[in-house]
Amino acid sequence: MADDVSALLKYLKVESADILGYSLGGMVAWQLVIRHPELAKKLVIISAVYKYEGWTPETRAIMPKITPELFNGSPMKSEYDSVAPDPKHWTQFVSKMKQFVTTPYDFTAEKIKTIKSHTLIITGDGDGVLPEHAVEMFRLRKGKYMVDFGPVPDTQLAIFPGTSHISVMMQTAWLLSIVSAFLDAHR
């Protein structure tokens, strides 16, 4: 998928862009900047991990139980139906997504460390992402504390209170204020 995004950007003649990925899209964003670092100016990762063990044990336990019916009436299913060339492939799509999210992976700490893009990591405190993993990603990206006396940091971390994996995307006011400020910094 990261190579598909790269090919699309090249086809559109976009030399580089700010990249934002949520959940599965966040994992694609990690891979995009690992494989094609020249394409990413800034990177925003929302509710995603760089290794399978970054998900909570509860999240890892529920992933194999995903079914197409689970999404009936959900925004994800509605959006799929509205943009898919052939919505009849929903079951196959969910099966592929399930296989992808249940296969253990590790993009490696070393590769995360080498990313040059300014990085913003956002998760909810009730997300499927372990809070410790969010902090680990922040540290791997050279995130620092006590930045009161220096420039805006290259790496930032936001953990939304009382927020789940799904509801993090419903916090539009928080997201807009945090993501916009991050993208506008260092211009």
ABEGO torsion letter per residue (X at the ends): XAAAAAAAAAAAGBABBBBBBBEAAAAAAAAAAAABAAABABBBBBGBBABAAABBAAAAAAAAABBAAAABGBAAAAAAAAABABAAAAAAAAAAAAAAAABBBBAEAAAAAABABBBBBBBBAABABBAAAAAAAAAAAGBBBGAAABBBBABBBBBBBGBBAAAAAABAAAAAAAAAAAAABGX
